[in-house]
């Protein structure tokens, strides 16, 4: 018996902070399902590199085309797509084919993608050759954790950009606020470039109503033509912001953002990997429900808490999943 091939298509580069834990989770779930890697299953990876190198729409399209070429070459039983660029350029073209697809880390709404190529009758029973895990942000949980630390907290400002990810996250914020009433006021502010971002931070510093920020502007151009990615933006934020930051994911807290409830990428990967394992054992993707990522991690950066002069109550700290002692940025 020849091993069955699985191809994991990453939107970003190898070892990307958000994507690598997802791949690790996928592989762990396949292994823990009893399938032997190397004997029953061969795992292959393709990196689209669309965060740093191939950033133009035409280049992203071309990287998707090369991933599809790799798929034709190795004929995988399952393709796992990680993050949205792989959804747009690899998953959607494969809708209706024999290849079973599991998406992971999708920020765009499945219903919006479904309008482009129909792969889903309902989330419970999609019915075609696609299933997966939608990256729920757990916004309301995050705000509740922050309120537990700062009982007087009245308002949090979420900052997003106008990149495709920024548009998707803005929509996710709006959706999660509709589904569940937040414990504090949450205002979304959108920024077009790094100068606008700096202004928002400076005004948040001066505004006594605003108790915390949720910075998810992750790709911004500067006035002198440079492109700032998340680590650059956060480095500046930590040095200049006097309010605690809620991180989108636990790695952002490791870099130095204050903390809260964040997306647990490894758990989300495991959830997607469990679906991949079921398909490898004979299930059809279309029979497996499309689910929200159900796990989140409570994370804190103690060095940042100290800088801000915030004492995290012991019972909250004791219940956290990751605690970081130093700032990486």
Secondary structure, DSSP 8 states (H G I E B T S, - for coil): ---EEEEEEESS-TT-TTTHHHHHHHHHHHHHTT--BTTTEEEEEEE--TTTT--SHHHHHHHHHHHHHHHHHH--SEEEEESHHHIIIIIHHHTTSSSEEEEEEE-S-HHHHHHHS--BS-SS--BSSEEEEE----HHHHHHHHHHH-TT--EEEEEE-SSHHHHHHHHHHHHHHHHS--SSEEEEEE-SSHHHHHHHHHHHHH-TTEEEEEEE--EEE-TTS-EEEHHHHHHHHHHH--SEE--SBHHHHHHT--EEEEE-HHHHHHHHHHHHHHHHTT--GGGS--EE---EEEEEEHHHHHHHT----HHHHHT-SEEE-S---
